[in-house]
């Protein structure tokens, strides 16, 4: 007991020397009370509750509270008393009983609350300032409303002034308010506090719905409590309600505000009085939905707001959103200190629509900057005139007939670079990688390719001519020693030959093969099947008719069909049965892996760049219609073998095609089943001149038709580069 008394007296003497009122005069100088009243939890102390000590206190007294938990309601109605814990909030708890909705009522000037953890037993307010008290100080406390209590600190009576809330930790539940002033308060300082919330959809750290003048809110931390995704609906929420007065001069600076729906919110739909002269300066505002939000309410006056030198980052929607019809004060956001907009928010600043190029929302120099012309349009103005229009669908020049860059997917018929914004179907599009399309009226007219400089002319969607400037040396003749044909033309190109010593063979050819100095050309394009070999160095031939370079002309391909007689097929180990229907004879395949083999050569006029289709022409057994839902499943295995390769070279490629009967199938109906050979299949790539070996059968697995499939003809369909013959 003596040890506590000596320590209490020592602390009391220090506090009397140091504690001052809002006027700066020490309590000892004012001749106020001088006694120290001790409170403890056991019989050694004269008082076991704080309220009992307050009841015997005089102005200027200090109530020193020993460690422990103290349950009860406290009505601090004595001016200039200090209620202080001996060992701080971690060891001293006020378990407040919520009488008249508040646990600790402050009803006097100059009261100091220092160093407690405060909790409540029911809904209501932990600390309530109920009179127009001056010079109150609440410091070094843990104000915990996560239990039954609803509010941490409430100012419920107008007229309080010169109050300080500092160095406290506020803990709140979803929907709670850490601090709420719903009456007029002047000269209020809130600093050094930590506000920890649990829900960004409701509740607030600091809210003032009454009048406020000359408030300083600085050096606070507002965020979510560890383990919770969100903190508060509003970190700092200020507006002037109906029962207050016009409000101005609020200084919010050097705070760290995070994990709120709105970091700083100014204005509310219920306010009726003017809010002006807001200063939001040098704060760190991050990881909120919106950093600073200014409401559209008429009582707001954003022209007097200064928001500058803040650090914004990772606010999901906006760093600053001004929803008001009035712009912020000139220089409010971009001054010498600047504004850090380096976060990853999808939008950094939201402006009102003013549609005034002479007064841009973001002004770089007078009349030059960005302004909102409508809800979804941003414009750039230069010297008071609109120049560029940024819309969700395009970037346009502002003048009539100016360009348009469309925000859409370019194709060979849809341009995205349009010379005239009134004609959005004419311009430049995209056909394939490294291929640009020139489009007129939504129709591709020309295509230019990268690399070898191809230019294709297109009519009605079909390439009718392609010119390639592929000369490595830039000469018209191919007589230079060391000239390589593979840099000037390719197998499959159609070329015009003239010049040199072979006049009798001049004409149009299809390139069959290329050697070091030998072109083997197929004369089929000129009406003959005879091949002609040109020794370029010896014959000195010239390709095409250019004197500046070699141009190669590609003729458009068309589909050719090669019929294969099924009678020429080799039957497999399990052989199909020969069947005749009318004048058609074929082989009937049951679904038991009956197979047949056909072999043929890949045609030399195949374009070498498209797939080849094998079509089976067949019909079902007479009198046995393919019923609705029945399936006929054809399998085909193939290899493509070049001269000199082993007949079983590579991995066999297997294809499957299934016919499913419908509701209207007929007896002996003619069917065509197509199987496609991938020309660049990694296992069996196809080359013109290769021998193609095919085995086909009906698959036992998945085939439900009980009759025979009678194949009477096989077609090979491919794209040819020969000119059509008439």
Secondary structure by P-SEA (a helix, b strand, c coil): caaaaaaaaaaaaaaaaccccccccccccccccbbbbbbbcccccccccaaaaaaaccccbbbbbcccccbbbbbccccccccccccccccccccccccccccbbbcccbbbbcccccccccccccccccccccbbbbccccccccccccccccccccccccccccbbbbbbccccccbbbcccccccccccbbbbbccccccccbbbcccccccccccccccccccccccccccbbbbbccccccccbbbbcbbbbcccccccccccccccbbbccccccccccccccccbbbcccccccccccccccbbbcccccccccccccccccccccccccccccccccccccccccccccccccccccccbbbbbccccbbbbbccccccbbbcccccccccccbbbbccccccccccccccccccccbbbbbccccbbbbbccccccbbbbcccbbbbbbccccccccccccccccccccccccccccccccccbbbbbbbccccccccccccccccccccccccccccccbbbbbccccccccccccccbbbbbbcbbbbbbbbbcccccccccbbbbbbbcccbbbbbbcccccbbbbbbcccccccccbbbbbbbbbcccccccccccbbbbbbbbbbbbcccccccccbbbbbbbbbbbccccccbbbbbbbbbbccccccccccccbbbbbbbbbbcccccccccccccbbbbbbbbcccccc
